[in-house]
């Protein structure tokens, strides 16, 4: 994914690929429906397509039912420990 130019990314990776404004603008547009009018439950990749990104397929693991169930189980275990 994008490594937006933030303190966290610079500290972790020492470099960034995109401006933090790009990420903020995309989130705003997705939240307000400006680029989502005909998209429902689709993955948005801000590094795909035109400069703002495009809708496409998520990582194959996102569609793997057994991996989804393991993630839910592990998440429940972690949350119960709090």
Rosetta constraint file for C-alpha pairs under 8 A:
AtomPair CA 1 CA 45 HARMONIC 7.91 0.50
AtomPair CA 1 CA 46 HARMONIC 7.91 0.50
AtomPair CA 1 CA 47 HARMONIC 7.10 0.50
AtomPair CA 2 CA 16 HARMONIC 7.95 0.50
AtomPair CA 2 CA 17 HARMONIC 6.24 0.50
AtomPair CA 2 CA 18 HARMONIC 6.47 0.50
AtomPair CA 2 CA 46 HARMONIC 7.47 0.50
AtomPair CA 2 CA 47 HARMONIC 6.87 0.50
AtomPair CA 3 CA 9 HARMONIC 6.33 0.50
AtomPair CA 3 CA 15 HARMONIC 7.83 0.50
AtomPair CA 3 CA 16 HARMONIC 4.96 0.50
AtomPair CA 3 CA 17 HARMONIC 5.16 0.50
AtomPair CA 3 CA 18 HARMONIC 6.18 0.50
AtomPair CA 4 CA 9 HARMONIC 6.76 0.50
AtomPair CA 4 CA 16 HARMONIC 5.58 0.50
AtomPair CA 4 CA 17 HARMONIC 6.01 0.50
AtomPair CA 4 CA 18 HARMONIC 4.75 0.50
AtomPair CA 4 CA 19 HARMONIC 5.33 0.50
AtomPair CA 4 CA 20 HARMONIC 5.01 0.50
AtomPair CA 4 CA 22 HARMONIC 7.87 0.50
AtomPair CA 4 CA 23 HARMONIC 6.82 0.50
AtomPair CA 5 CA 9 HARMONIC 6.50 0.50
AtomPair CA 5 CA 10 HARMONIC 6.89 0.50
AtomPair CA 5 CA 15 HARMONIC 7.65 0.50
AtomPair CA 5 CA 16 HARMONIC 5.02 0.50
AtomPair CA 5 CA 17 HARMONIC 6.93 0.50
AtomPair CA 5 CA 18 HARMONIC 5.94 0.50
AtomPair CA 5 CA 19 HARMONIC 4.94 0.50
AtomPair CA 5 CA 20 HARMONIC 5.09 0.50
AtomPair CA 6 CA 10 HARMONIC 6.22 0.50
AtomPair CA 6 CA 16 HARMONIC 7.78 0.50
AtomPair CA 6 CA 20 HARMONIC 6.32 0.50
AtomPair CA 7 CA 11 HARMONIC 6.00 0.50
AtomPair CA 8 CA 12 HARMONIC 6.10 0.50
AtomPair CA 9 CA 13 HARMONIC 5.68 0.50
AtomPair CA 9 CA 14 HARMONIC 6.98 0.50
AtomPair CA 9 CA 15 HARMONIC 6.99 0.50
AtomPair CA 9 CA 16 HARMONIC 6.59 0.50
AtomPair CA 10 CA 14 HARMONIC 4.38 0.50
AtomPair CA 10 CA 15 HARMONIC 5.23 0.50
AtomPair CA 10 CA 16 HARMONIC 6.48 0.50
AtomPair CA 18 CA 22 HARMONIC 6.72 0.50
AtomPair CA 18 CA 23 HARMONIC 7.88 0.50
AtomPair CA 19 CA 23 HARMONIC 7.08 0.50
AtomPair CA 20 CA 24 HARMONIC 6.26 0.50
AtomPair CA 21 CA 25 HARMONIC 5.89 0.50
AtomPair CA 22 CA 26 HARMONIC 6.17 0.50
AtomPair CA 22 CA 52 HARMONIC 7.52 0.50
AtomPair CA 23 CA 27 HARMONIC 6.22 0.50
AtomPair CA 24 CA 28 HARMONIC 6.19 0.50
AtomPair CA 25 CA 29 HARMONIC 6.18 0.50
AtomPair CA 26 CA 30 HARMONIC 6.06 0.50
AtomPair CA 26 CA 46 HARMONIC 7.49 0.50
AtomPair CA 26 CA 52 HARMONIC 6.63 0.50
AtomPair CA 27 CA 31 HARMONIC 6.02 0.50
AtomPair CA 28 CA 32 HARMONIC 6.07 0.50
AtomPair CA 29 CA 33 HARMONIC 5.97 0.50
AtomPair CA 29 CA 34 HARMONIC 5.17 0.50
AtomPair CA 29 CA 35 HARMONIC 6.08 0.50
AtomPair CA 29 CA 36 HARMONIC 7.99 0.50
AtomPair CA 30 CA 34 HARMONIC 6.49 0.50
AtomPair CA 30 CA 35 HARMONIC 6.04 0.50
AtomPair CA 30 CA 36 HARMONIC 6.11 0.50
AtomPair CA 33 CA 37 HARMONIC 5.75 0.50
AtomPair CA 36 CA 40 HARMONIC 7.51 0.50
AtomPair CA 39 CA 55 HARMONIC 7.91 0.50
AtomPair CA 42 CA 55 HARMONIC 6.43 0.50
AtomPair CA 42 CA 56 HARMONIC 6.95 0.50
AtomPair CA 42 CA 57 HARMONIC 7.47 0.50
AtomPair CA 43 CA 55 HARMONIC 5.64 0.50
AtomPair CA 43 CA 56 HARMONIC 5.69 0.50
AtomPair CA 43 CA 57 HARMONIC 5.98 0.50
AtomPair CA 43 CA 58 HARMONIC 5.65 0.50
AtomPair CA 44 CA 53 HARMONIC 7.20 0.50
AtomPair CA 44 CA 54 HARMONIC 5.86 0.50
AtomPair CA 44 CA 55 HARMONIC 4.43 0.50
AtomPair CA 44 CA 56 HARMONIC 6.21 0.50
AtomPair CA 44 CA 58 HARMONIC 7.98 0.50
AtomPair CA 45 CA 53 HARMONIC 5.62 0.50
AtomPair CA 45 CA 54 HARMONIC 5.65 0.50
AtomPair CA 45 CA 55 HARMONIC 6.00 0.50
AtomPair CA 45 CA 56 HARMONIC 6.65 0.50
AtomPair CA 46 CA 51 HARMONIC 7.80 0.50
AtomPair CA 46 CA 52 HARMONIC 5.82 0.50
AtomPair CA 46 CA 53 HARMONIC 3.83 0.50
AtomPair CA 46 CA 54 HARMONIC 6.31 0.50
AtomPair CA 47 CA 51 HARMONIC 7.45 0.50
AtomPair CA 47 CA 52 HARMONIC 7.42 0.50
AtomPair CA 47 CA 53 HARMONIC 5.23 0.50
AtomPair CA 47 CA 54 HARMONIC 7.64 0.50
AtomPair CA 48 CA 52 HARMONIC 7.97 0.50
AtomPair CA 48 CA 53 HARMONIC 4.68 0.50
AtomPair CA 48 CA 54 HARMONIC 5.32 0.50
AtomPair CA 48 CA 55 HARMONIC 7.69 0.50
AtomPair CA 48 CA 56 HARMONIC 7.91 0.50
AtomPair CA 49 CA 53 HARMONIC 5.11 0.50
AtomPair CA 49 CA 54 HARMONIC 5.23 0.50
AtomPair CA 50 CA 54 HARMONIC 6.85 0.50
AtomPair CA 58 CA 62 HARMONIC 6.31 0.50
AtomPair CA 59 CA 63 HARMONIC 7.77 0.50
AtomPair CA 60 CA 64 HARMONIC 6.81 0.50
AtomPair CA 61 CA 67 HARMONIC 6.69 0.50
AtomPair CA 61 CA 68 HARMONIC 7.86 0.50
AtomPair CA 62 CA 67 HARMONIC 7.77 0.50
AtomPair CA 62 CA 68 HARMONIC 6.98 0.50
AtomPair CA 63 CA 68 HARMONIC 7.59 0.50
AtomPair CA 64 CA 68 HARMONIC 6.20 0.50
AtomPair CA 65 CA 69 HARMONIC 6.16 0.50
AtomPair CA 66 CA 70 HARMONIC 6.22 0.50
AtomPair CA 67 CA 71 HARMONIC 6.10 0.50
AtomPair CA 68 CA 72 HARMONIC 6.26 0.50
AtomPair CA 69 CA 73 HARMONIC 6.14 0.50
AtomPair CA 70 CA 74 HARMONIC 6.06 0.50
AtomPair CA 71 CA 75 HARMONIC 5.96 0.50
AtomPair CA 72 CA 76 HARMONIC 6.11 0.50
AtomPair CA 73 CA 77 HARMONIC 6.29 0.50
AtomPair CA 74 CA 78 HARMONIC 6.22 0.50
AtomPair CA 75 CA 79 HARMONIC 6.13 0.50
AtomPair CA 76 CA 80 HARMONIC 6.08 0.50
AtomPair CA 77 CA 81 HARMONIC 6.47 0.50
AtomPair CA 78 CA 82 HARMONIC 7.20 0.50
